[in-house]
Amino acid sequence: MIKTKPTGPIPSGYEAIDGELAIGGLTASALVAQHGSPLFVYSTRMLDSRMAQLRAAMPDGLDLHFAMKANPFQPVLHHMVGLADGIDIASGGELRMALEAGAEPAHISFAGPGKRDDELEEAIKAGVSINIESPSECDRALKIGVALGKTPRLAIRVNPNFDLKGSGMKMGGGAKPFGMDIELVAPTVKRILDAGADWRGFHIFAGSQALSADAIIETQSQTLALAADLAKEIGRAPEHVNLGGGFGIPYFPGDEQLDIIKVGNALSDQLRQLPDILSSTQFAIELGRYLVGEAGVYLTRIVDRKESQGHIFLVTDGGLHHQLAASGNFGTVVRRNYPAAIANRFEEEPAETVSIVGCLCTPLDRLSDNAAMPQASVGDIVAIFCAGAYGASASPANFLGQGPASEILVQ
Ligand SMILES: *Cc1c(COP(=O)(O)O)cnc(C)c1O
């Protein structure tokens, strides 16, 4: 007997037309017939509804930023520029993409360790805000500003002395390449002010992919306290504080939706009780996967069905070169199954236990392991959900000479 492994929860908002998975009113088979396979499909309607729910839940006046590394596909980015209050970038390449997508320089902030001089120069020329990650990066930015005759807009990225509990990827607490340690913050701000540059405030990001509202609430409260302490030490109010994000989405069996109403209510309470020094500060959160992850699905066609020692393998024309995260090779310790379905048999009951694999010649290329699926054959289409973030752009598309998947934004 082959033991069936559960798959993650299919995000709500997906519908069936004629028994098939449909996105934006188009069936999976129609989408693949028109745009080829493998294909990432992103839903405008789901992007819109996610942002609307988030705005309704979060305190009035809180800026909602999109961390574009989650999905830099130009039509998605362009749409997110229209929905979000700011775009957070992490490279010169992302800067150009954000500007091309219509983002206002004043609403772009640039974080990330290892910014090259040419990237700092581009960012200062464009007038975007730079989240400074170390005192030496600060010196380079100030020097480049002088050479350009332009005032750099500089915020300090702080390495917080806490982390986001239960987060999938810790980016604060302890020794980190991200941000600067707390004791370096005040002297660096002083250097910025003395140099006549525009000090924007703080960026404090403590982690990613948390599904616990309590953990996020605790981190936000620690973040506000840290921002207040730093402001007092500096003796000046920060104009802007980016509180980070870390809102997760359910990928795996047993994962539950984050309670954003609870997070929003707690944050509203905290913003009402701010210490005086932060009373005129503008706050933001920055989210990637929460805004776009569930709005994307990866479609890949079955090219072979085979049996080995009683196990059924559905071999697809896609794989980890497009969906590295679903294969369990992008920051996960134990491989678990993403939500998956046979897209053109979306309403059929499970009939067998199968492993869905990619076409790459490596045992790592597994999209779903011993999952219960309706009986599928060659030509059928597999859907892997939660493909709207860290899919196409975070996978090694050139591995084995395969090349990228197509991507499309539908209604
Ligand atoms: C990657 C990143 C994000 C987005 O993370 P998500 O888990 O996709 O929300 C936000 N801020 C910073 C600084 C990041 O590096």
The ligand as an SDF file (V2000), in Angstrom:
LIG
                    3D

 15 15  0  0  0  0  0  0  0  0999 V2000
   11.6080   39.5390    0.7490 C   0  0  0  0  0  0  0  0  0  0  0  0
   11.2950   40.7110    1.5400 C   0  0  0  0  0  0  0  0  0  0  0  0
    9.9630   41.0690    1.7480 C   0  0  0  0  0  0  0  0  0  0  0  0
    8.7990   40.2630    1.2360 C   0  0  0  0  0  0  0  0  0  0  0  0
    8.6870   39.0400    1.9360 O   0  0  0  0  0  0  0  0  0  0  0  0
    7.3330   38.2160    1.8190 P   0  0  0  0  0  0  0  0  0  0  0  0
    7.5720   37.0280    2.6730 O   0  0  0  0  0  0  0  0  0  0  0  0
    7.1530   37.8510    0.3840 O   0  0  0  0  0  0  0  0  0  0  0  0
    6.2260   39.0640    2.2960 O   0  0  0  0  0  0  0  0  0  0  0  0
    9.7050   42.2190    2.4420 C   0  0  0  0  0  0  0  0  0  0  0  0
   10.7070   42.9760    2.9170 N   0  0  0  0  0  0  0  0  0  0  0  0
   12.0110   42.6490    2.7620 C   0  0  0  0  0  0  0  0  0  0  0  0
   13.0570   43.5250    3.3140 C   0  0  0  0  0  0  0  0  0  0  0  0
   12.3440   41.5140    2.0690 C   0  0  0  0  0  0  0  0  0  0  0  0
   13.6260   41.1860    1.9170 O   0  0  0  0  0  0  0  0  0  0  0  0
  1  2  1  0
  2  3  1  0
  2 14  2  0
  3  4  1  0
  3 10  2  0
  4  5  1  0
  5  6  1  0
  6  7  2  0
  6  8  1  0
  6  9  1  0
 10 11  1  0
 11 12  2  0
 12 13  1  0
 12 14  1  0
 14 15  1  0
M  END
$$$$
